[in-house]
Amino acid sequence: MIASLLPTLKDLQLPLRLRLWDGSDIDIGPSPSVTLVIRDPQLVAQLARPSLDLLGTAYVEGLIDLQGPVDEVIRIGDTITRVLGEDNMPLPTREAHDKATDAEAISYHYDLSNAFYQLWLDRDMVYSCAYFETGDEDLEQAQQAKLRHLCRKLRLKPGERLLDVGCGWGGLARYAAREFGVQVHGITLSQQQLELGRERVAAEGLAGQVTLELMDYRDLPRDGRFDKVVSVGMFEHVGHVNLPLYCQRLFDAVRPGGLVMNHGITARHTDGRPVGHGAGEFIDRYVFPHGELPHLVNISGSISDAGLEIVDVESLRLHYARTLEFWSARLEANLEQARQLVPERALRIWRLYLAGCAYGFRHNWINLHQILASKPHADGSHELPWSRADLYR
Ligand SMILES: C[S@@+](CC[C@H](N)C(=O)[O-])C[C@H]1O[C@@H](n2cnc3c(N)ncnc32)[C@H](O)[C@@H]1O
């Protein structure tokens, strides 16, 4: 069986070595940098029509091992699945979302281990795309720049009330309170995030300005009590079916004249057609269960239908590629420590996810959009400056 695959694989001239269950080696191309150890001979038949999901699953479940730089592993996996894989992958199903399944999915991902996330995120534990003003910044600088960029886009003024929907470990909430003098209320569905987030708020002496709460976005107050609303890296968990409800909750939370910022990952195609030969299935099974990526037109439509006026949109696709490359490199540099914090299976998942998403953003499989919207006053006026000049002063 393996013999029939070899001619096609060898044509690809990949720096790949196959190590078979009997210990024998087959070099697919010159100077192999990656070794794929096949532990189970039964897998060979499936490798004739591989997908990134099949390869990723086999690695997570221990049927194969992968040795070599993880970014090379991903590049080789993509090349092989593009050449040998199935072209007509089915459209993903759009799932029903309820509070219970969403809470379970969030806990699976975010309650993994605070110490593990601390190992590779920046010091403020910002778990979303950073902003590289020149491209020369390190991760710490780029995450601080992202927080500043968001706060400036929201035109935060001292004393204003900011709602942070999906606040993570509270990095943006603390930054906005400290640097812009606002009152912030953050909500998350992760207990681990809440505990560490509250500790950090207290440690910085910001308890009078920042409150964090375990709450689902569906339960937000609907009385327009906030001047500004921000949601960063959260709407990917909402699902297509609930986008209108989600946007309605953002609209209801903000006062007339207020601003709403939605920052999140968006799909490559409007119909959600799969990209990356099975990468989406892998992410759905192991990384973000029930996650869904709407296209920019889907989320823009729901924002508009909720009554918000979109006033600014910015794509940061390559910024997210760079962010993920930093995260992946930091995890790869700390693998032994990571092994003390999470099970080997989780480590395998997170290694593929970080390197794979970096590759996906780089290759335009997915995008990242910041969408700024205003809730106009009854007479149609809003409270924005005439230009964006203030963002860059
Ligand atoms: C990728 S993290 C982003 C965290 C933070 N905004 C940041 O940039 O670091 C996604 C956040 O959304 C929250 N989240 C997801 N679904 C939610 C829901 N239904 N209600 C409230 N928060 C939710 C998670 O708990 C998590 O804090």
The ligand as a MOL file (V3000), in Angstrom:
LIG
                    3D

  0  0  0     0  0            999 V3000
M  V30 BEGIN CTAB
M  V30 COUNTS 27 29 0 0 0
M  V30 BEGIN ATOM
M  V30 1 C -10.4310 34.4860 22.5860 0
M  V30 2 S -11.0210 34.9750 24.1510 0 CHG=1
M  V30 3 C -10.7130 36.7120 24.0380 0
M  V30 4 C -10.5230 37.3310 25.3650 0
M  V30 5 C -10.2040 38.8280 25.3640 0
M  V30 6 N -11.2270 39.6100 24.7370 0
M  V30 7 C -8.8510 39.0910 24.7600 0
M  V30 8 O -8.7850 39.7120 23.7040 0
M  V30 9 O -7.8660 38.6780 25.3620 0 CHG=-1
M  V30 10 C -12.8120 34.8440 24.0360 0
M  V30 11 C -13.5700 35.2910 25.2550 0
M  V30 12 O -14.9770 35.2530 24.9650 0
M  V30 13 C -15.6540 34.7310 26.0820 0
M  V30 14 N -16.9560 34.1890 25.6450 0
M  V30 15 C -17.1810 33.2580 24.7120 0
M  V30 16 N -18.5120 33.0060 24.5990 0
M  V30 17 C -19.1240 33.8140 25.4950 0
M  V30 18 C -20.4870 34.0160 25.8600 0
M  V30 19 N -21.4690 33.2870 25.3330 0
M  V30 20 N -20.7590 34.9610 26.7870 0
M  V30 21 C -19.7550 35.6850 27.3790 0
M  V30 22 N -18.4460 35.5060 27.0740 0
M  V30 23 C -18.1310 34.5860 26.1570 0
M  V30 24 C -14.7010 33.6940 26.6390 0
M  V30 25 O -15.0300 33.3750 27.9700 0
M  V30 26 C -13.3820 34.4430 26.4910 0
M  V30 27 O -13.1920 35.2890 27.6020 0
M  V30 END ATOM
M  V30 BEGIN BOND
M  V30 1 1 1 2
M  V30 2 1 2 3
M  V30 3 1 2 10
M  V30 4 1 3 4
M  V30 5 1 4 5
M  V30 6 1 5 6
M  V30 7 1 5 7
M  V30 8 2 7 8
M  V30 9 1 7 9
M  V30 10 1 10 11
M  V30 11 1 11 12
M  V30 12 1 11 26
M  V30 13 1 12 13
M  V30 14 1 13 14
M  V30 15 1 13 24
M  V30 16 1 14 15
M  V30 17 1 14 23
M  V30 18 2 15 16
M  V30 19 1 16 17
M  V30 20 1 17 18
M  V30 21 2 17 23
M  V30 22 1 18 19
M  V30 23 2 18 20
M  V30 24 1 20 21
M  V30 25 2 21 22
M  V30 26 1 22 23
M  V30 27 1 24 25
M  V30 28 1 24 26
M  V30 29 1 26 27
M  V30 END BOND
M  V30 END CTAB
M  END
